[in-house]
């Protein structure tokens, strides 16, 4: 016997919820699922508990009975704040690694000095973009190239350090 269309879509959505909950580390029996449906009042929705237990420590999944293409994950405000903090820390770490890579590609004499100049420039660029209402976009490779052009003493000039054959020349042996 075939399922009716809304029920089949709801089952597909529940399968997606199952997949998501497994990715989050919850076993099938450990997730809480609610079905949401409309009431006579368009401002009020009814939640019907389908499986799992209420827990402040775990997310709760809710799917819309009338529109099974939509599912929601509810978590406590504290857990949401922790999630945002983790995402921000990861984003900052990713940015720092990209900046570090861009600096190292240009062979700095003192990495920290270039980092300080770059961060000062980045703060200015972000402030300018904020004032203009633009999204924060910075080409880090271009930024470091610009800094190298303006402050060549912060970087090693490889053509001065290597001879014509590509071998390192000691500063005292140059003529």
Secondary structure, 3 states (H helix, E strand, C coil): CCCCHHHHHHHHHHHHHHHHHHHCCCCHHHCEEEEEEECCCCCCEEEEEEECCCCCCCCEEEEECCCCCCEEEECCHHHHHHHHHHHHHHHHHHHHHHHHHHHHHCCECCHHHHHHHHHHHHHHHHHHHHHHCCCCCCCHHHHHHHHHHHCHHHECCHHHHECCCCCECCHHHCC
